[in-house]
Structures are given as structure tokens and as C-alpha cells.
Amino acid sequence: MATQAAPVAEPLPEPKKEVRKEPTLLGSWRISEMAQKGQVMPMPEGMQMTLTFAEGGTVSMSMSGGPTPEGHVRQGTFSYADGQVTISLDRETKTGKCTFEGSDRVTLEFDEVRMVLTRV
């Protein structure tokens, strides 16, 4: 009488490790709150301001509605590392703190200006 070998159990696949993605500035963001020197600056009625950060370190800031219904776009560059962001637009460069609140909200704090951005 031949004996059968016990079936060898296949090893279970290792559980997938969830890779936590770091939030990124890349993409389009609407400026939802702005303050200068601690004073909240409400947006003019109907005005929208958007920052778009692209691969390669370019940034554009578009403003539309409110007192400038025809819109206005400014082009520049940005860099981000270790919680610090540097944005250069029209010969003006500002470096400040960049704090993510999840992947859809970020606060940029410069010397005198604080902006809260929400992902578009």
C-alpha cells in the first residue's frame, strides 16, 4: 500500500504594505483663506485665485472675477524641500513654511502673508 505525501501548503502571499505617499504641491490649488500681518483678508466678491504647481518647478498664479473680471496670470518658479517652499513670481521671491493637512489642504506661511490652499 503506497502512502501519499501530504499536500504542501502554498505560502500565503505577504500582506501588501501600504506605502504612505507624501503630500505634494503639484497640481492646482484655490486660495481659500489669506491673511496679511495676522489680519484676515477676505477675497473680493466673486474673485478666485488659483496657484498651479507643475513638474519642473514652474508655478502660475491666476486671478479672475472681482475687480479684474478679465483675469490675470503671473508665471514663475517654485521649489519645495523639508517643509520649506520658495516661490518666485515677477521678480519677487518669498520663502516660507509649508504645512500639509492631508493631501487636499496646505498652509503657506511667509513673513507677512499666510495662505490656505485647497486642491481644485
Secondary structure by P-SEA (a helix, b strand, c coil): ccccccccccccccccccccccccccccccccbbbcccccccccccbbbbbbbbccbbbbbbbcccccccbbbbbbcccccccbbbbbcccbbbbbbbbbccccbbbbbcccbbbbbbcc
